[in-house]
Amino acid sequence: MIFLVTLSSLANAALGMQFRIASFVGLEADATAWLGAVGLHEGEELVVLRRAALGGPLHVRTASGGEFAIARELASSIACVPAPVVP
């Protein structure tokens, strides 16, 4: 059986849908370190709760319940896939 998984950036993720971080694309070490410090790493699941107007930050919630804002430019460097649905 073959599964096709479409990568999308966090900046384009649908509101309210659960996603899993697949990779960080083209980020410098300090940005990757900051993401790790706030709990975002490959495999982490999160939901985009809101998008600020005019290209502002995204409000996200991690699977562990942490909530914070991520600049849209930074979010565009976070590749995500839909998280598996658990019945």
C-alpha positions as CSV (number, residue, x, y, z in Angstrom):
1,M,0.0,0.0,0.0
2,I,1.4,3.4,-0.9
3,F,0.5,6.6,0.9
4,L,1.1,10.0,-0.6
5,V,1.8,12.7,1.9
6,T,1.7,16.3,0.8
7,L,4.0,18.7,2.6
8,S,2.8,22.2,3.3
9,S,4.2,25.1,5.2
10,L,2.7,25.9,8.6
11,A,2.0,29.4,7.2
12,N,-0.5,27.7,4.8
13,A,-2.0,25.2,7.3
14,A,-5.8,25.2,7.6
15,L,-7.2,26.7,10.7
16,G,-8.3,24.2,13.3
17,M,-6.7,21.2,11.6
18,Q,-4.0,19.2,13.5
19,F,-0.6,19.0,11.8
20,R,2.7,17.3,12.5
21,I,6.0,19.1,11.9
22,A,7.9,17.2,9.2
23,S,11.0,19.4,8.9
24,F,12.5,22.9,9.1
25,V,13.5,24.3,5.7
26,G,16.3,26.7,5.4
27,L,16.3,28.0,8.9
28,E,19.5,29.3,10.6
29,A,20.7,27.6,13.8
30,D,19.3,30.3,16.1
31,A,15.8,30.1,14.7
32,T,15.8,26.3,15.0
33,A,17.1,26.5,18.6
34,W,14.3,29.0,19.5
35,L,11.7,26.6,18.0
36,G,13.1,23.8,20.0
37,A,13.1,25.9,23.2
38,V,9.4,26.6,22.8
39,G,8.7,22.9,22.1
40,L,8.5,22.8,18.4
41,H,10.5,20.0,16.9
42,E,10.1,17.4,14.1
43,G,7.2,15.1,15.0
44,E,5.4,17.7,17.2
45,E,1.7,18.1,16.6
46,L,0.1,21.5,16.6
47,V,-3.0,23.4,15.5
48,V,-3.2,26.9,14.0
49,L,-5.8,28.7,16.0
50,R,-5.8,32.2,14.4
51,R,-4.0,34.2,11.7
52,A,-3.3,37.9,12.3
53,A,-4.4,40.2,9.6
54,L,-2.1,41.7,7.0
55,G,0.5,38.9,7.2
56,G,0.9,39.0,10.9
57,P,1.8,36.1,13.2
58,L,0.0,32.8,13.6
59,H,-1.4,31.7,17.0
60,V,-0.7,28.0,17.5
61,R,-1.3,25.4,20.1
62,T,1.0,22.4,20.6
63,A,-0.2,18.9,21.5
64,S,1.0,19.5,25.1
65,G,-1.2,22.6,25.4
66,G,1.3,25.4,25.0
67,E,0.1,28.4,23.0
68,F,2.2,31.1,21.3
69,A,2.6,33.3,18.2
70,I,4.9,32.5,15.4
71,A,5.9,35.1,12.8
72,R,4.4,34.1,9.4
73,E,7.9,34.3,7.8
74,L,9.2,31.7,10.3
75,A,6.0,29.6,9.9
76,S,6.7,29.4,6.1
77,S,9.9,27.6,6.9
78,I,8.2,24.8,8.9
79,A,7.1,22.0,6.7
80,C,4.0,20.1,8.0
81,V,1.8,17.1,7.1
82,P,-1.7,16.4,8.4
83,A,-1.6,14.5,11.7
84,P,-3.1,11.1,11.7
85,V,-6.7,10.9,13.0
86,V,-7.0,8.8,16.1
87,P,-10.5,7.4,16.6
